[in-house]
Amino acid sequence: MKDYKFIAYADESGTHDPRGKSPGSREAVVGGCVASVQEWAAFCDAWQFLLDKYGAPYFHFKEWAAASAIVRRKRNTYPEFGKNPYRNWELKHLDDFLIELAKVAGSGDRVMFGGYVKTNAFNKEKITGSKLFTDDPYEFCLNEFFKEFIYKVNIQWPNFNDPVSFFFDQTDDPKWRQSILSVFYYYQKNDSRFAEIIFADKKKHLPLQAADMIAYRNRQVLGNVIDKNFPKRFPELDEALFKSTFKIFENNPAVVLHQLLQGPP
């Protein structure tokens, strides 16, 4: 590993069933953001301050969501919940924690980007014989993710040519790991900004916890849009987390048109 000046952190959500049939797998998302080493240092100080303030060992959106659902009486407790770091938290403590973290994740000079695939729709499209980037839905999602990195960086940081280290959350799934590597190397051949790829523990690398928030929330929003379940919106969270993205849209109306007209199955 070399000391590059820019680092991108990424995580995934919904990649546990390539058929798209298991709960939470209908849509798969890879999300993250890129910033300078100095920007990430400031982020880590602010993120760790909030973890300490709220008495949290780390942030993991899935565990937060489980605790939130139980305290809101939308879900029953379960045996593994005893290991959840937020199991004894009150609702206000949970919500304030999430919003304050989202404000940190959405602030600063960072470029947020992501890719998604509607997994079940992708598989149906594959059956029809349509020409796709790959016949694997997760490789397709990763392709959208890296393609979006190039697109967003070129808009927000024109003439950006620095090499970037990409950090992904470590995984025990060899197929998922190989998918990440395969698509990354595909882009690395044609873009010198794709310097290296590293797998790390999100409990020890704080920016990966922000990437976890970005990926998980993106999948929630995508699912709500598909289901037309708009009452489930959490505007305070989205306004804080996606602040930089909204700013890009305001300054570059063409980006909105691109998002509407382009996109995966």
Number of C-alpha atoms within 10 A of each C-alpha: 8 7 9 14 13 19 22 25 28 27 24 27 23 24 21 18 18 19 17 22 13 11 10 16 20 22 28 30 29 30 29 29 24 25 20 16 15 10 15 20 14 12 20 15 11 15 24 15 13 18 15 11 10 14 13 13 12 18 23 20 18 15 16 19 15 20 25 21 15 16 18 12 10 10 12 12 15 9 6 7 15 11 9 14 17 23 18 12 16 13 15 10 12 19 15 12 19 19 17 16 24 23 19 18 26 23 15 15 14 21 21 27 26 26 25 28 28 21 28 20 17 24 17 13 15 16 10 8 9 11 9 14 12 12 16 16 29 30 21 22 30 26 26 22 24 21 15 17 21 16 13 19 19 13 15 19 12 9 9 12 13 14 16 21 22 20 24 23 20 13 12 7 9 9 11 15 15 12 17 18 16 15 19 21 15 13 16 15 9 9 13 13 16 21 19 19 19 13 14 14 14 23 14 10 15 21 25 25 26 29 30 26 26 30 26 24 22 24 25 17 17 18 18 15 13 11 9 10 11 12 7 11 13 11 9 11 19 19 16 19 26 19 18 20 19 15 11 17 14 12 12 13 10 12 17 14 11 10 10 9 8 9 11 16 17
